[in-house]
């Protein structure tokens, strides 16, 4: 029996584009690399040929022409938490839209040696800038301490001296969450914090304490979780609820585990205990009861990180975007405070 082998379609070259557009391959190169001195009509013709032939320029060839690699290094540390993972996703999407390539180093911890090794690998790839998305305290300091000659931007809950930072205002987001509970009449408000090495968790705890203090309320009850539903469940199982009518959890996953544990204890949310989370994960609107939370715009944060880094790469150090303020999303897990004996 005879077999017919189909050859894979040949990938279009710069010369194919030049022939179809009726120009030289040097002109195609100038259009691909967005260089000046190309007539607009010629540029349109070349771009149409590129689209028709589905021509994909070689990154190596582009770097030789422009002496630019159009590549970025991205360091992401921590587990698969919703917030950082979403920011990574939108950062990469923004880079694709801008026609930049991203080398990503994912690591579960923030070991300084591993971070420095990732940066050194990026430099060998001739990256033009580095972004750091990390939930661990100290990760940014490791990269900043290497005194790089290329721009660096970081996802940070608090401004970092001498470093371009982008992020959400975790502190005031937390204050808004607690303010919402106080407006409902709650006076005994506990907090389930995130991990001790998390900058975001520390800022949310600080916001909880300061908003209570501003209203002459004491920060009496606090627990520490690891962002997971199981840690929220453990806190709900063991927490002394005496004098409490509300709990502010540092993220939505812990809130969900917490609600489950309270239900097992025979308590109803929000009649017996109001619960508010942070992040507004996709599941938050569909749990029982739907979760009141604080929404972060991870798409805007990811895209702002990319635009800030590219501005720094182009020499614009004046670009410093303000922190975005998370939005309070009111749902059914919070309600008026019950009377406390």
Secondary structure, 3 states (H helix, E strand, C coil): CCCCCCCCCCCCCHHHHHHHHCCCHHHHHHHHCCCCCCCHHHHHHHHHHHHHHCCCCCHHHHHHHHCCCCEEEEEEECCCCHHHHHHHHHHHHHHHHCCCEEEEEEECCCCHHHHHHHHHHHHHCCCCEEEEEECCCCHHHHHHCCCCCCEEEEECCCCCCCCEEECECHHHHHHHHHHHHHHCCCCCEEEEECCCCCHHHHHHHHHHHHHHHHCCCCCCCEEECCCCHHHHHHHHHHCCCCCCCEEEECCHHHHHHHHHHHHHCCCCCCCCCEEECCECCHHHHCCCCCCEEEECCHHHHHHHHHHHHHHHHCCCCCCCCCCECCEEECCCCCCCCCCCC
